[in-house]
Amino acid sequence: MRFLCLHGAGTSANIFKTQTSAFRAKLSISPPPTFDFIDGPFASSPAAGVDLFYSPPYYSFYSTATIQALHAAHAWLLEYVAKHGPYDAVMTFSQGGALAGSLLLSHFINTPHAASPFKLAVFICSGLPLTALDELGLPVGQKARDIDERSKQALSAQASSESILAQGAERWTGIESAVITDEEVSETDVYGLDFTQYPKEWRLRIPTVHVYGKKDPRCPASIQLAWFCEEDKRRVYDHGAGHEVPRRKEVSMAIAEAVEWGVRMAGKGV
């Protein structure tokens, strides 16, 4: 199986390769999958706290998630896949997941009978831009917009170099010190999104794996994205930490097992 790997904003292909190395080493898949890590098309400043651990260069897939920027990013990604693919799966972190997730949702809503660009998606700390939902005509309540804005501000503060140096791992506290769990949501209120207003067929209809941390301020967006995927084709894993890929052995094993499940499901063509 061939994976296309899309990094987070203000990082790079090499950084994402390092972030995922621990769980990729635990994968037990035959034949072994290949991972194509690519840089976003735009040079970027580093994401908050990234320059403490990783040297430049840094890249992004877009600067802000406007509809125009998302369209351009979708076109760029589809062109890359056409030139360098085909790919069986996409594996993403943060902005890379916003890009792939919004592309796939648009595909399944607007061209539901066409072949999907990917047979499997692995989303790590990834959510959908609300602008993508707006463009698709999906109702987005003010509560969802407020949570989205607060979570972005909290991520910027908690991921900063100052927070890392002062608090280390203890800096991750979710939104306003409230740890997020998916037990808090219902179909009518997934952090402000009412899924009873969305047609049931408007979902990602491929196997998906969702990895997130309950202390990540952006965790609500990750849970929202999971709800946009078919329940019997998705696997969710909460690693318990922040906006990151922890490399502890037990976490790496759990992520690897979830990815292996996704590969098996994609192989069945479900």
Secondary structure, DSSP 8 states (H G I E B T S, - for coil): -EEEEE--TTB-HHHHHHHTHHHHTT---SS--EEEEE--SEE----TTGGGT--S--EES-SS--HHHHHHHHHHHHHHHHHH---SEEEEETHHHHHHHHHHHHHHHHSTTS--S-SEEEEES----HHHHHHTT----HHHHHHHHHHHHHHHHHTSHHHHHHHGGGG---BTTB---GGG-BTTBBTTB-GGGS-TT-SB-S-EEEEE-TT-TTHHHHHHHHHTB-GGGEEEEE-SSSSS----HHHHHHHHHHHHHHHHHHHHT-
